[in-house]
Amino acid sequence: MSCGFDKGLLAAHYDGETTAEERVEVERHLAGCPECARDLASMKDLSAALKPLSRSAAPMSIAEGVLRDIAPVRSVSRSWVGWASSAAAALLLAVGTFYILDREKSAPDRSTLASDQKAGTPRSESLRRQDDAESRSHYSKESPKAPPGDPAPPAAPAPMAEEPLGKGRDDEGRLDDHAERDKAKEAPAAEPKSRMGAKPVAPGVPVVRVKAADVAKARAEVEAFLAERELKLTPGAPLLGRSAYVRDHYVQLDLTAEEAALLDKRIAELKDTSTARTTLELEKKRLAEELSRLKPMNEAQEGAKPADADATKDRAGELEEGERLRGVAGGVERDAKRLARPVRVIYVFEAVPARR
Amino acid sequence: MSPPEVPGDRDLIERARRGDRDAFGMLVVRHQDRIYTAVLRFCGDEEDARDIAQRAFVNAWRRLDSFKGDSAFSTWMYRIAFNESVSFRREGGRRRVVPLQGRDGEAGPEPADDRRPGDRLEVEESRRQVQEALNQLDPEERKILILKELEDRSYDEIAEILEIPKGTVRSRLFRARDALREKLRVLLKSAEPGSVESRPRAGGK
């Protein structure tokens, strides 16, 4: 370099990394050195030329792949992505939803809601509290302390059992107690016991069916959306029940109307993906039909055993891989600062063949 | 008991160290864009970049205990990711001829682009050219350019990531820029003779 000036210093100047004295030095030199002035201009040009290479969104399959790779070794070989796109997913979806809806039906939800109001607790808030306690107990179940290779599915409840939330059943009762304690702390003491076993469902909860050739990708899009907004994610989908596959197919979010619209748009922009809005009521009808169609198949597979309970257990093992994703894609804990009041939205993922 | 706010990296790392895979998953989701971008620009291939980024995170999970709390998680991750990129290449990787070009939109939404849609092709083409020029640099030059120009890391961070003295960051950056400019000039010249590149050639030796 002919002028002999420290070009590193020039670079530092360009990047705003000089000390005050250095800056004076560089500026003084620049005033009288066309070569360095040219170098500086070139650096600007180069930055502009590099602009098209700036940050790209990572494919969400990275996160999935990482979670798969760091999972404790299990005998299950099929990945979440694998089964999600298989035809079996549709069957699981149907069974899972039926389970939820069935619980709803048997739950004394109206009286529950009424009692909430009597207690002066806004319904959505009390729901969220319950969610909270429940998601914590979910969390405990997928705690990494679970022995690797343990064949017993940890999170599959017998579907039709009416039992209090946050109680017993799983072998880590310790953390469930914790959930109970929290609940006791937060909820009014006189709360009727029935509420715990019930699944109070707000009739207006919108359900968005996401039909995608690549379910994992669609789901990843939801996750990305949440991550971008820094919504804190917690596992569990309490409105819909607790079985493993239900959690794997449903994402339950608290979104403002604006957020929901944005998210819908984003999902719809994915390749081979469409969304349709429906309601729990309609979904229920659709599934009842589908289920009656699928039931004989189910029974044939499960032999003489009580079909539903066993199907749940068998599949839970298979689905554990998917469960791991719950931490990323479960419910949502709101940022307290958010102003617009969020509402509950349920997303259902359904695999459809790609158009190719 | 429940964390009231969005957990910070530090918090997530602590949880991950205790074996909480979900916490680590959140870290991955939070950092994957920058790590993926850095790796993508370093290796120039989307599929390789995805593999490498994934391996880097898995590696990080295994080595969480060696993470010193005095640097940022991203700093540490960049280092792991670059190392992974280099060894990936050394192992022969999975080289294919297909360069960039958003094979099937896998890279997701593009960075904000305020130009008219008609200019998209142009952007795509210049992206390809710049990447090609970048590919021709030596790995150390490529790394430092990625960190400064694309990731906008400070000299201090760059020094830490690349494990070189801060003074070296300055001089190497200047050299790397100069080298890239030269590669780009040659490329553009051979692509469309007599157009575009009318910039003065700096540092004229």
Interface residues (C-beta under 8 A of the other chain):
Chain A: M1 K7 G8 L9 L10 A11 A12 D15 E17 E35 R38 D39 A41 S42 M43 D45 L46 S47 A49 L50 P52 L53 S54 R55 S56 A57 A58 P59 M60 S61 I62 A63 G65 V66 L67 D69 I70 A71 D132 R136 Y139 E142 S143 P144 K145 H178 D182 E223 A224 A227 E230 L231 K232 L233 P235 K271 R324 L325 R326 G327 V328 E333 D335 A336
Chain B: M1 S2 P3 P4 E5 V6 P7 G19 D20 R21 D22 A23 F24 G25 M26 V28 V29 R30 Q32 D33 R34 I35 Y36 T37 L40 R41 R50 A53 Q54 F57 V58 W61 R62 D104 G105 E106 A107 G108 P109 E110 P111 V123 S126 R127 V130 Q131 L134 L145 K148 E149 L150 E151 S154 Y155 G167 R170 S171 L173 F174 R175 R177 L180 R181 L184 R199 P200 R201 A202 G203 G204 K205
